[in-house]
Amino acid sequence: YMIACNSRTYVGSSKTLYDRLLEHRQKLLNNKHSNDFMQKAFNKYGINSFKYEILEFCSPESRILREKYYIDTLKPNFNLQRELLLLLI
């Protein structure tokens, strides 16, 4: 999945997509999101500036590799752990 706010993006993956997107939304609404960059953008631009997009449905076993593919391709600038993920795979 991808979360976008203006020109900034975040790419993630989850076995339970709906729950994960809901978790992002709830944490942003409560000013408790662990991604400070995303939280600041949310506080500044508001909920209507955030768009959620499903990039691909895939098997749970391949989701990390597919996430890495989208991180490499789209180069999301909200991803704080992008470099760590690249090192692990």
C-alpha positions in Angstrom: 0.0 0.0 0.0 1.0 3.6 -0.3 0.0 6.6 1.7 0.4 10.0 0.0 0.2 13.6 1.2 0.9 16.2 -1.4 4.2 15.1 -2.9 5.3 12.9 0.0 4.7 9.2 0.1 5.0 6.2 2.3 5.0 2.6 1.2 4.2 -0.3 3.4 2.9 -3.9 3.5 0.7 -5.9 5.8 -0.9 -9.3 6.1 -4.1 -7.5 7.3 -4.3 -4.5 5.1 -7.5 -2.9 6.4 -6.4 -3.1 10.0 -3.0 -1.6 9.2 -4.5 1.3 7.3 -6.9 1.9 10.1 -4.1 1.8 12.6 -2.2 4.5 10.6 -5.3 6.7 10.5 -6.1 6.3 14.2 -2.6 7.1 15.3 -2.5 10.2 13.0 -5.8 11.4 14.3 -4.6 10.9 17.9 -1.3 12.6 17.2 0.5 9.4 18.2 2.0 8.2 14.9 5.6 6.9 15.3 6.6 8.5 12.0 7.2 12.1 12.9 7.4 13.3 9.3 4.0 11.8 8.5 2.5 13.1 11.8 3.7 16.7 11.1 2.3 16.6 7.6 -1.0 15.3 8.9 -1.1 18.0 11.6 -0.3 20.7 9.0 -2.4 19.6 6.0 -5.2 17.6 7.6 -6.9 14.3 6.9 -8.3 15.3 3.5 -4.8 15.7 2.2 -4.0 12.0 2.9 -4.7 9.4 0.2 -4.5 5.7 0.6 -3.7 3.4 -2.4 -3.4 -0.3 -2.7 -0.4 -0.9 -4.9 -0.7 -4.7 -5.2 -2.3 -7.7 -3.6 0.2 -10.5 -3.1 0.9 -13.6 -0.9 2.0 -13.0 2.7 5.2 -14.7 1.9 6.2 -12.3 -0.9 4.9 -9.1 0.7 8.3 -7.9 2.0 10.0 -8.4 -1.4 7.1 -6.6 -3.1 7.4 -3.8 -0.6 11.1 -3.5 -1.3 10.3 -3.4 -5.0 8.0 -0.4 -4.5 10.4 1.3 -2.2 13.1 1.0 -4.8 10.9 2.1 -7.6 8.8 4.9 -6.0 11.5 6.1 -3.5 8.9 7.2 -0.9 10.2 10.0 1.3 8.0 9.3 4.4 9.7 5.9 4.9 12.0 6.3 7.9 13.4 2.8 7.8 13.9 2.6 4.0 17.7 2.1 4.2 17.3 -0.6 6.9 14.9 -2.5 4.8 17.2 -2.4 1.8 20.0 -3.8 4.0 18.0 -6.7 5.3 17.0 -8.0 1.9 
